[in-house]
């Protein structure tokens, strides 16, 4: 597998894992907030990077997948199918699309990163010159409101006349809010969110969920401040109203307020905060859920099956050797010592491939199809693992084919005179059975299929009706009236 194909496989797996994680978090964030508090609901967002990390880990070994019967339905296999259906550029068939798609992704990721960098620099430029005060905060005349800026070296930025705008109690609560962002590492979490949005720039769910992620971050920070100042709810709400600003976006940082989240944040102040025991129980349950979901995102993916080895070239026929005198008979080998008689290895079982059962629905509908399998053949010829590589129509014949393939015994590959384990590709075709001719109206007939070209032990047979499959076919159907039917 080339590096471009491996990258596209990870992008497909990562996009699916991230989308599933986002939908789960968006569905559970409000119930988690009501049951365990805003801090547990904010911690649930860790499922998204964990799912992407699970998609980047090595794929599970063959035969150790959570749901091997779902392999054919995994969208990640579309990359393999597309790769094999495209023309080979080495053979002059056209463009190699895998590197082209990988280059397109890289171009999009670079443009997304440049957009975030420009947005960050524009915000910093609007603050103007900053100076550090005695308390370790940075102040500027053009700073509109309190914020935490930067990820590697985050710092609290305040307006130069900050104390003149607010009462002393409000100043203490606002500064406590910004220090909570520093203690929790929220700016680094925002940097990770920006990196994920650059890597998955084609995934709209990541961009749409960013606002809710920031809101849960602010609600968790508010909950941390109220835990230290439980009697300052009213003063804290006044501070939110006084600092309300329509600030521009800050990709890597935490600004104090945005008008969209003000109502939800004030409503959260009116709700009682859960106790420490409930929060710890919620974090423990969330940790188990994150571990289970991350493992499922890794284990449900199809195993990485290597490409089937190419057929070896036909050996050249050597020239007939010159006649040589017969060599002398070699001396007989010495008899092995008693008790050490070598036992030759058992030969592999003879090949056996019982055909798969024809699905009843497909047979009734007269539906034909084809399934291409990749089989891991053991040294004894048994099938260790089955991967559905392609099926037409999808999902109709897959289950029956996989069930039959697991019972097959094939001839293993031979290297240096010994059988070795390896992957082979096996196509299985399904042809709809020819329907038996329908009896004439008013007759109850039993049909017997006869092959006129085969040797038949039947010497004499009386038929009430004869029917043929085709005009030039040797197959004839003999219709014999049953006992319940009246005879002419």
Wavefront OBJ file of the C-alpha trace (Angstrom):
o trace
v 0.000 0.000 0.000
v 1.398 3.384 -0.973
v 1.761 6.320 1.384
v -0.947 8.291 -0.441
v -3.438 5.434 -0.118
v -2.556 4.992 3.576
v -3.162 8.720 4.139
v -6.548 8.597 2.423
v -7.524 5.519 4.434
v -6.728 7.403 7.649
v -8.658 10.464 6.479
v -11.730 8.334 5.748
v -11.473 6.433 9.031
v -10.729 9.635 10.953
v -13.623 11.514 9.411
v -16.046 8.697 10.252
v -14.718 8.379 13.806
v -14.761 12.140 14.418
v -18.270 12.524 13.000
v -19.620 9.713 15.173
v -17.897 11.187 18.250
v -19.251 14.677 17.523
v -22.807 13.446 17.112
v -22.544 11.531 20.384
v -21.153 14.536 22.288
v -23.732 16.919 20.836
v -26.501 14.542 21.918
v -25.161 14.062 25.472
v -23.764 17.494 26.407
v -27.027 18.859 27.873
v -27.977 15.663 29.793
v -24.441 15.464 31.181
v -24.571 19.122 32.249
v -27.859 18.651 34.085
v -26.786 15.407 35.772
v -23.117 16.013 36.596
v -22.378 19.687 35.925
v -20.825 21.826 33.200
v -17.287 20.567 33.846
v -18.186 16.940 33.036
v -20.070 18.037 29.909
v -16.987 19.971 28.745
v -14.718 16.959 29.407
v -16.887 14.862 27.061
v -15.380 16.755 24.102
v -12.185 14.742 24.646
v -13.927 11.916 22.787
v -13.316 13.676 19.436
v -9.469 13.704 19.496
v -9.462 10.238 21.081
v -11.532 8.895 18.187
v -9.127 10.444 15.670
v -6.180 8.982 17.575
v -7.799 5.540 17.486
v -8.221 5.882 13.721
v -4.479 6.621 13.396
v -3.393 3.506 15.323
v -2.395 0.347 13.410
v -5.386 -1.590 12.201
v -6.488 -4.708 14.113
v -4.947 -8.002 13.142
v -6.859 -10.303 10.854
v -9.487 -12.272 12.698
v -9.592 -9.898 15.709
v -12.169 -7.390 14.487
v -15.234 -6.561 16.548
v -17.665 -7.181 13.681
v -16.033 -8.963 10.727
v -19.403 -9.409 9.013
v -19.625 -5.604 8.628
v -16.367 -5.340 6.674
v -18.130 -5.029 3.340
v -20.234 -2.148 4.667
v -17.241 -0.109 5.965
v -16.823 3.023 3.812
v -13.061 2.860 4.239
v -13.029 0.023 1.717
v -14.192 2.478 -0.930
v -10.622 3.737 -1.087
v -9.357 0.278 -2.028
v -12.134 -0.304 -4.530
v -11.542 3.072 -6.130
v -7.809 2.479 -6.279
v -8.204 -0.823 -8.099
v -10.802 0.518 -10.522
v -8.658 3.462 -11.626
v -6.241 2.964 -14.523
v -2.617 2.176 -13.802
v -0.469 5.206 -14.753
v 2.554 2.970 -15.263
v 0.667 1.200 -18.018
v -0.230 4.484 -19.689
v -3.821 4.404 -18.423
v -3.979 8.006 -17.117
v -3.496 9.961 -13.902
v -2.535 8.367 -10.583
v -5.464 9.692 -8.544
v -4.215 8.677 -5.100
v -1.335 11.214 -4.947
v -3.638 13.786 -6.575
v -6.279 13.376 -3.844
v -3.608 13.454 -1.139
v -2.218 16.664 -2.616
v -5.700 18.197 -2.686
v -6.151 17.398 1.006
v -2.765 18.893 1.858
v -3.584 22.062 -0.080
v -6.867 22.448 1.802
v -5.147 21.887 5.173
v -2.530 24.559 4.391
v -5.166 27.099 3.343
v -7.205 26.401 6.502
v -4.119 26.864 8.701
v -3.206 30.132 6.954
v -6.743 31.409 7.541
v -6.529 30.724 11.281
v -3.071 32.330 11.486
v -4.335 35.490 9.791
v -7.359 35.622 12.108
v -5.098 35.274 15.177
v -2.716 37.979 14.000
v -5.564 40.346 13.190
v -6.913 39.990 16.744
v -3.471 40.611 18.266
v -2.908 43.633 16.041
v -6.168 45.195 17.212
v -4.974 45.115 20.830
v -1.985 47.330 20.013
v 0.981 47.722 22.331
v 0.785 45.810 25.627
v 2.612 46.435 28.904
v 2.913 44.170 31.910
v 1.547 45.440 35.235
v 2.556 44.569 38.778
v 0.074 41.711 38.998
v 1.558 39.873 35.992
v -1.253 40.853 33.611
v -0.830 42.596 30.275
v -2.684 45.851 29.608
v -3.267 48.024 26.567
v -5.243 51.119 25.634
v -6.866 49.395 22.654
v -7.875 46.227 24.479
v -11.682 45.968 24.401
v -12.177 43.360 27.114
v -10.431 40.726 29.234
v -9.058 37.701 27.421
v -6.458 34.933 27.584
v -4.227 34.944 24.508
v -1.745 32.323 23.297
v -1.286 28.602 23.828
v 2.404 27.917 24.459
v 2.790 30.970 26.720
v -0.759 32.078 27.544
v -1.226 35.450 29.230
v -4.136 37.441 30.632
v -4.844 40.676 28.751
v -6.916 43.475 30.335
v -7.952 46.993 29.288
v -5.790 49.797 30.684
v -8.774 51.294 32.563
v -10.132 47.937 33.710
v -10.556 48.929 37.377
v -12.356 52.135 36.405
v -14.999 50.214 34.414
v -15.991 47.717 37.108
v -16.538 47.486 40.823
v -13.817 45.787 42.879
v -15.932 42.632 43.399
v -16.528 42.332 39.646
v -12.827 42.836 38.942
v -11.938 39.968 41.277
v -14.494 37.623 39.664
v -13.420 38.473 36.110
v -9.751 37.913 36.913
v -10.666 34.637 38.652
v -12.452 33.564 35.457
v -9.362 34.238 33.331
v -7.096 32.482 35.809
v -9.405 29.464 35.665
v -8.815 29.341 31.896
v -5.054 29.313 32.543
v -5.271 26.608 35.199
v -7.448 24.356 33.021
v -5.265 24.731 29.914
v -8.217 25.899 27.801
v -6.058 27.766 25.286
v -4.159 24.559 24.504
v -7.477 22.786 24.026
v -8.463 25.523 21.568
v -5.165 25.047 19.711
v -5.924 21.317 19.421
v -9.402 22.142 18.111
v -7.889 24.410 15.451
v -5.418 21.667 14.433
v -8.235 19.136 14.068
v -10.253 21.572 11.964
v -7.229 22.003 9.667
v -6.660 18.251 9.308
v -10.363 17.566 8.748
v -11.143 20.767 6.843
v -13.571 18.846 4.609
v -15.695 17.687 7.584
v -18.482 20.260 8.165
v -19.448 18.803 11.549
v -16.139 19.907 13.089
v -16.703 23.513 12.030
v -20.350 23.571 13.075
v -19.577 22.146 16.531
v -16.883 24.740 17.330
v -19.339 27.268 18.809
v -20.882 24.704 21.158
v -17.423 23.547 22.209
v -16.491 27.132 23.149
v -19.783 27.603 24.998
v -19.244 24.438 27.064
v -15.728 25.686 27.801
v -17.048 29.004 29.161
v -19.776 27.240 31.164
v -17.194 24.923 32.732
v -15.034 27.920 33.631
v -18.041 29.704 35.154
v -18.771 26.596 37.236
v -15.165 26.556 38.498
v -15.427 30.211 39.578
v -18.785 29.667 41.331
v -17.363 26.655 43.178
v -14.854 29.032 44.795
v -17.312 31.919 45.217
v -20.697 30.247 45.853
v -22.301 33.419 47.232
v -21.331 35.702 44.345
v -23.860 34.552 41.713
v -25.622 37.923 41.468
v -22.372 39.890 41.269
v -21.026 37.435 38.683
v -24.132 37.929 36.521
v -23.668 41.733 36.771
v -20.071 41.320 35.578
v -21.262 39.322 32.549
v -23.723 42.062 31.603
v -21.171 44.847 32.048
v -18.484 43.109 29.987
v -20.779 41.953 27.180
v -18.985 42.557 23.891
v -19.304 41.523 20.260
v -15.655 40.498 20.095
v -14.125 39.086 16.928
v -13.104 35.446 16.790
v -9.920 34.419 18.576
v -8.820 30.968 17.304
v -6.181 30.314 19.996
v -7.347 32.013 23.169
v -10.343 32.636 25.430
v -12.237 35.930 25.265
v -14.498 36.893 28.129
v -17.882 37.214 26.521
v -19.884 36.855 23.346
v -23.462 38.000 22.942
v -24.693 34.599 21.662
v -23.834 32.688 24.853
v -24.845 35.333 27.425
v -28.398 34.037 27.960
v -27.367 30.406 28.445
v -24.543 31.361 30.816
v -26.819 33.466 33.014
v -29.423 30.675 33.095
v -26.714 28.295 34.275
v -26.006 30.609 37.241
v -29.566 30.041 38.490
v -29.188 26.263 38.611
v -27.718 24.541 41.690
v -24.252 23.139 41.215
v -23.809 19.347 41.713
v -21.781 18.182 44.670
v -18.199 16.968 44.502
v -19.277 13.335 44.805
v -21.605 13.553 41.840
v -18.958 15.267 39.745
v -16.418 12.554 40.558
v -18.948 9.859 39.676
v -19.701 11.636 36.402
v -15.998 11.890 35.537
v -15.503 8.187 36.300
v -18.442 7.205 34.113
v -17.227 9.527 31.383
v -13.755 7.980 31.522
v -15.183 4.496 31.018
v -17.339 5.732 28.145
v -14.369 7.446 26.471
v -12.264 4.283 26.752
v -15.035 2.072 25.362
v -15.820 4.404 22.459
v -12.138 4.794 21.547
v -11.641 1.028 21.537
v -14.758 0.557 19.427
v -13.532 3.176 16.915
v -10.279 1.206 16.576
v -11.601 -2.366 16.635
v -14.559 -1.944 14.271
v -12.310 -1.024 11.357
v -11.477 -3.729 8.795
v -8.143 -5.463 9.107
v -5.375 -4.300 6.838
v -5.102 -6.934 4.155
v -1.964 -6.832 2.010
v -2.303 -6.912 -1.711
v -2.474 -10.365 -3.220
v 0.933 -11.428 -4.536
v 1.299 -11.300 -8.326
v 1.364 -14.530 -10.241
v 4.939 -15.759 -10.724
v 6.244 -15.759 -14.304
v 6.141 -19.034 -16.167
v 9.517 -20.766 -15.911
v 11.506 -21.155 -19.106
v 11.678 -24.661 -20.515
v 15.307 -25.799 -20.207
v 17.067 -27.450 -23.103
v 17.337 -31.213 -23.041
v 20.579 -32.174 -21.243
v 23.158 -34.341 -22.894
v 23.095 -38.004 -22.025
v 25.302 -38.739 -19.023
v 26.501 -42.080 -17.754
v 24.371 -43.457 -14.963
v 25.919 -42.556 -11.598
v 26.873 -45.237 -9.172
v 24.277 -46.065 -6.572
v 24.929 -44.061 -3.369
v 25.609 -45.990 -0.208
v 22.627 -46.695 1.983
v 22.241 -44.126 4.785
v 22.911 -45.371 8.287
v 19.866 -46.448 10.241
v 18.709 -43.812 12.733
v 19.161 -44.664 16.407
v 16.275 -46.366 18.174
v 13.501 -44.023 19.315
v 14.462 -41.173 16.951
v 12.671 -42.188 13.783
v 11.747 -38.877 12.041
v 8.068 -38.434 11.273
v 7.425 -36.592 8.000
v 5.064 -33.625 8.275
v 1.455 -34.304 7.404
v 0.613 -33.107 3.898
v -1.958 -30.334 3.615
v -5.558 -31.367 3.190
v -6.764 -31.675 -0.398
v -8.510 -28.552 -1.733
v -12.242 -28.380 -1.030
v -14.493 -25.440 -1.873
v -18.152 -26.199 -1.170
v -20.257 -23.625 -3.012
v -22.142 -21.017 -0.978
v -25.879 -21.310 -0.568
v -27.922 -19.158 -2.896
v -29.967 -16.593 -0.895
v -33.652 -17.399 -1.174
v -34.685 -13.790 -1.846
v -32.123 -13.431 -4.622
v -33.125 -16.743 -6.177
v -36.808 -15.803 -6.107
v -36.020 -12.465 -7.754
v -33.762 -14.072 -10.370
v -30.861 -11.893 -9.150
v -27.267 -12.653 -10.124
v -24.104 -11.140 -8.685
v -20.425 -11.390 -7.876
v -18.382 -11.254 -4.662
v -14.590 -10.828 -4.607
v -12.935 -12.163 -1.442
v -9.458 -11.834 0.039
v -8.634 -15.013 1.953
v -5.817 -15.564 4.416
v -4.806 -19.181 3.721
v -2.943 -20.993 6.486
v -0.153 -23.488 5.908
v -2.618 -26.381 6.261
v -4.902 -24.887 3.608
v -7.621 -23.698 5.999
v -8.997 -20.176 5.713
v -7.956 -18.053 8.724
v -9.645 -14.804 7.729
v -12.069 -13.545 5.085
v -12.303 -9.956 3.780
v -15.001 -8.882 1.337
v -13.178 -6.691 -1.131
v -16.004 -6.054 -3.592
v -19.600 -7.173 -4.000
v -22.196 -6.538 -6.681
v -24.933 -5.915 -5.719
v -23.654 -4.815 -2.317
v -24.846 -6.805 0.681
v -26.920 -9.414 -1.187
v -24.489 -12.342 -1.411
v -21.858 -11.255 1.170
v -23.030 -13.255 4.204
v -23.544 -16.513 2.296
v -20.161 -16.202 0.583
v -18.272 -15.494 3.824
v -19.962 -18.427 5.580
v -18.941 -20.800 2.812
v -15.400 -19.412 2.479
v -14.632 -20.043 6.153
v -15.180 -23.783 5.460
v -12.968 -23.934 2.366
v -9.662 -25.772 2.194
v -7.273 -24.342 -0.408
v -3.832 -25.193 -1.631
v -1.333 -22.982 0.268
v 1.526 -21.154 -1.380
v 4.843 -23.009 -1.509
v 8.184 -21.355 -0.776
v 11.424 -23.319 -0.652
v 9.415 -26.509 -0.774
v 7.335 -25.676 2.302
v 3.780 -24.345 2.561
v 3.532 -20.729 3.782
v 0.674 -18.528 4.913
v -0.529 -15.886 2.446
v -3.412 -13.876 1.021
v -5.248 -14.861 -2.170
v -8.046 -13.181 -4.066
v -11.020 -15.382 -5.030
v -13.985 -14.193 -7.124
v -17.323 -15.953 -6.562
v -20.059 -15.614 -9.199
v -23.749 -16.171 -8.538
v -25.944 -16.983 -11.520
v -29.684 -16.960 -11.023
v -31.235 -20.427 -11.536
v -33.387 -20.954 -14.590
v -37.047 -20.992 -13.516
v -38.991 -24.181 -14.096
v -41.661 -23.749 -16.802
v -45.085 -23.065 -15.400
v -47.737 -25.754 -16.053
v -50.635 -25.071 -18.308
v -53.764 -23.683 -16.762
v -56.174 -26.277 -15.349
v -53.471 -28.927 -14.788
v -51.600 -29.943 -11.650
v -48.265 -31.304 -12.941
v -45.052 -32.548 -11.424
v -41.950 -31.625 -13.439
v -38.932 -33.844 -14.117
v -35.757 -32.326 -15.564
v -34.040 -34.513 -18.209
v -30.769 -34.062 -20.071
v -31.102 -35.695 -23.491
v -27.357 -35.815 -24.093
v -26.522 -37.518 -20.788
v -26.717 -41.236 -20.118
v -30.091 -41.786 -18.422
v -31.183 -45.020 -16.724
v -34.814 -44.268 -17.636
v -35.946 -46.495 -20.508
v -39.535 -45.363 -20.819
v -41.326 -42.310 -19.453
v -44.816 -41.048 -20.282
v -45.204 -37.272 -20.175
v -48.404 -35.275 -20.299
v -46.536 -32.103 -21.306
v -43.029 -31.362 -22.591
v -41.182 -28.044 -22.256
v -37.664 -26.954 -23.247
v -35.429 -24.278 -21.694
v -34.281 -22.884 -25.043
v -34.691 -23.771 -28.660
v -31.256 -25.442 -29.005
v -31.010 -26.754 -25.431
v -30.647 -30.435 -24.580
v -32.569 -29.938 -21.309
v -36.207 -31.032 -21.385
v -38.860 -30.774 -18.672
v -41.343 -33.655 -18.493
v -44.665 -32.701 -16.926
v -46.558 -35.640 -15.359
v -50.059 -35.159 -14.038
v -50.349 -35.771 -10.310
v -52.954 -38.018 -8.715
v -55.173 -35.081 -7.755
v -55.387 -33.827 -11.305
v -57.965 -35.250 -13.765
v -56.457 -37.049 -16.770
v -57.766 -36.723 -20.303
l 1 2 3 4 5 6 7 8 9 10 11 12 13 14 15 16 17 18 19 20 21 22 23 24 25 26 27 28 29 30 31 32 33 34 35 36 37 38 39 40 41 42 43 44 45 46 47 48 49 50 51 52 53 54 55 56 57 58 59 60 61 62 63 64 65 66 67 68 69 70 71 72 73 74 75 76 77 78 79 80 81 82 83 84 85 86 87 88 89 90 91 92 93 94 95 96 97 98 99 100 101 102 103 104 105 106 107 108 109 110 111 112 113 114 115 116 117 118 119 120 121 122 123 124 125 126 127 128 129 130 131 132 133 134 135 136 137 138 139 140 141 142 143 144 145 146 147 148 149 150 151 152 153 154 155 156 157 158 159 160 161 162 163 164 165 166 167 168 169 170 171 172 173 174 175 176 177 178 179 180 181 182 183 184 185 186 187 188 189 190 191 192 193 194 195 196 197 198 199 200 201 202 203 204 205 206 207 208 209 210 211 212 213 214 215 216 217 218 219 220 221 222 223 224 225 226 227 228 229 230 231 232 233 234 235 236 237 238 239 240 241 242 243 244 245 246 247 248 249 250 251 252 253 254 255 256 257 258 259 260 261 262 263 264 265 266 267 268 269 270 271 272 273 274 275 276 277 278 279 280 281 282 283 284 285 286 287 288 289 290 291 292 293 294 295 296 297 298 299 300 301 302 303 304 305 306 307 308 309 310 311 312 313 314 315 316 317 318 319 320 321 322 323 324 325 326 327 328 329 330 331 332 333 334 335 336 337 338 339 340 341 342 343 344 345 346 347 348 349 350 351 352 353 354 355 356 357 358 359 360 361 362 363 364 365 366 367 368 369 370 371 372 373 374 375 376 377 378 379 380 381 382 383 384 385 386 387 388 389 390 391 392 393 394 395 396 397 398 399 400 401 402 403 404 405 406 407 408 409 410 411 412 413 414 415 416 417 418 419 420 421 422 423 424 425 426 427 428 429 430 431 432 433 434 435 436 437 438 439 440 441 442 443 444 445 446 447 448 449 450 451 452 453 454 455 456 457 458 459 460 461 462 463 464 465 466 467 468 469 470 471 472 473 474 475 476 477 478 479 480 481 482 483 484 485 486 487 488
